[in-house]
Amino acid sequence: MAVARQGNLVQSKIQMLVYGEPFTGKSTLASQFAYMKRPDEKPFRVLFLDAESGGLDDLMEDIQDNGIDLRNLYIVYTQSLAEVREYIKKAKEKEDFYILDEDGNETDDIVLDADGHPFRPDAIVIDGSSVLNLTTKHGLVELSKRRAKVKADKAGLLGDEKFVQIENSFLELRDYQVINFKGQDLVLDLTGCGLHYIVTARETDEKVTQNINGKDVTVTTGRKIPEGFKQMDYNVKTVLRLYRDQDDYETVKAYVLKDRTKVHKPGEIIEDPSLIDWQAVIDKTANRSDFVINNNLSKAINKEYEMAKKEVMGKEDESKNDEQNSINDAQELIKQIDEKLNSLSPVNKSQAKKKVTSEGLPTNYKKLTDIDKLKEILKVISEVW
């Protein structure tokens, strides 16, 4: 269900993606949440979800030396996206955090802040989203191997032949779509928790597919992008790329790709960037109500699916099981065609549509109920990758 608010009730949040090469200060910048103040002048309580295996540890001594009580910081070490999302949910619902034992099991001891109150974070740092992406991929690779094993068993393969088929299994298109969806859902989880947040990521070269001499070739554009979940930058308010110049390696610089908070301008280069610049975002809207936009992406997808299914079914008699099954099959095929097309680059998408037309098939497939034609369209599009 839609939610709404009047403009005078908007309370801005720091929602930031920071990426760059190793040793460019990503964790250092994110850790500066520890120096920020709430509207009531109380120091921030910060939940650090560390996927970089101790990337924040060496910063604690400096933070303490600068007068910050480390009891206002709680660090959780995990490379599991599922666990990260569980902690975000606990923070959103203001649940108690419990001290963990050496095996990672919760004890009966509640985590308390510097005032002796149950720890309730004002901000969340996810340090190492690229690692979360990697572990998510490896989990799906294992699933892919299981799919390959099932296929090998059905085919009656044995010995080396079976081993090769299983070990050579790869992520399928649907797996990549799951990964990208989880990345989008992670950012929406953070946005929906009502807290300030920063996500850090490593960087990689942007790659695109181009048709050169009739062949699809992957080439780099020269642009640096966050490594890991695609399109995470769409739903955050601020995106910074941290880097060091070769001729001035001691100075960390930040290139502002976007900043909806207007603290800095897009295209601006900041030397020695400081998160404290964004304290103004908190102070500026301190007297406004704290309205939270929940993450309803999964619900929205289900609603759109039901509406699309109803649209395809029209006014036909739903009591006819055979006809109903046919409609459901058509809808599922249409959904798969949509997913495959949406996963393609604009160039490949155009090529896919041309190939569909050249095969004498319609490109306007949304209301098709002919299962065989839909399967043919899906097969043609699947060959473009």
Helices and strands as residue ranges (DSSP letters): G 7-9, E 15-20, H 26-31, G 32-35, E 46-50, G 57-59, H 60-65, G 70-72, E 73-77, H 81-92, E 98-100, E 106-110, E 123-127, H 129-155, H 159-167, H 173-192, E 196-212, E 215-226, G 232-234, E 238-245, E 248-259, E 269-271, G 275-278, H 279-284, H 297-313, H 321-343, H 346-358, H 371-382
